[in-house]
Amino acid sequence: MRKIVEVKPLPDKKLFVKYSDSLEGILNLVKLSERDEYKALREIDKFQDAYVHPETGDIIINSNIELCKNATYDILNLKKQMEALGLFID
C-alpha cells in the first residue's frame, strides 16, 4: 500500500507531495479553494502547516483542511502522464 512519505507547503497555495512508490509532484490548490467545501483555503495567505495524519494517512493543512491521499495520488499520477505526453497541466 502506497503512503505519503513527505508533504511540504509551498508559496501560492501549492503543496509538494511524495509517495512511498516514488511518485511525487506539486499540487496547486487554487482551483480547489473555489469549491464551497474547501472555502477555508480562500482565507489562507499561506499554508503554515501541512502534515500526514498518523491514522488516516491523508494530508492535513493548517489543522483543519483534509485532502484524501488516494485522490491526491491520482491527481499527481494524471499530471505525470499528461506531462509525458507533452501536455501542460497545473
C-alpha positions in Angstrom: 0.0 0.0 0.0 1.5 3.3 -1.0 1.8 6.0 1.6 2.7 9.7 1.7 6.3 10.0 2.9 6.7 13.7 2.5 4.4 16.8 2.3 5.7 20.3 2.2 3.8 23.6 1.9 4.9 25.9 -0.9 4.0 29.5 -1.8 0.9 30.4 -3.7 -1.4 27.6 -2.2 0.8 24.8 -3.5 2.0 21.6 -1.8 4.8 19.2 -2.6 3.8 15.6 -2.0 5.9 12.5 -2.3 4.6 8.9 -2.1 6.4 5.7 -1.0 6.4 4.4 -4.6 8.5 7.5 -5.6 5.6 9.3 -7.3 6.0 13.0 -6.4 4.8 16.4 -7.6 3.3 19.7 -6.8 -0.4 20.2 -6.2 -1.9 23.6 -7.0 -4.8 24.1 -4.7 -6.0 27.5 -6.0 -8.9 25.9 -8.1 -9.8 23.7 -5.2 -10.3 26.8 -3.0 -13.1 27.9 -5.3 -15.3 24.9 -4.2 -17.6 25.6 -1.3 -16.4 22.6 0.7 -12.8 24.0 0.6 -13.6 27.7 1.1 -11.4 27.7 4.1 -8.5 27.6 1.7 -9.5 31.1 0.3 -8.7 32.7 3.6 -5.2 31.3 3.9 -2.5 33.5 2.7 0.0 30.7 3.0 0.0 27.2 4.3 1.5 27.4 7.8 1.5 23.7 8.4 0.9 20.5 6.3 1.4 17.0 7.6 0.2 13.4 7.1 -2.5 12.4 9.5 -1.0 9.5 11.6 -4.1 7.3 11.4 -5.7 8.0 8.0 -2.6 8.9 6.0 -4.4 11.9 4.5 -2.9 15.3 4.2 -3.9 17.9 6.8 -3.4 21.6 6.1 -3.4 24.2 8.9 -5.0 21.6 11.2 -8.5 21.9 9.6 -8.4 21.0 5.9 -8.1 17.4 4.9 -7.1 16.1 1.5 -7.6 12.4 0.6 -4.3 10.5 0.0 -5.8 8.5 -2.8 -7.3 11.5 -4.6 -4.0 13.4 -4.4 -2.2 10.3 -5.7 -4.5 10.1 -8.7 -4.1 13.8 -9.5 -0.3 13.6 -9.4 -0.3 10.4 -11.5 -2.5 12.0 -14.1 -0.2 15.1 -14.2 2.8 12.8 -14.7 1.1 11.0 -17.6 0.0 14.3 -19.2 3.5 15.8 -18.9 4.9 12.6 -20.6 2.5 13.3 -23.5 3.8 16.9 -23.7 0.6 18.4 -22.3 0.8 21.1 -19.7 -1.3 20.9 -16.5 -1.1 23.0 -13.4 
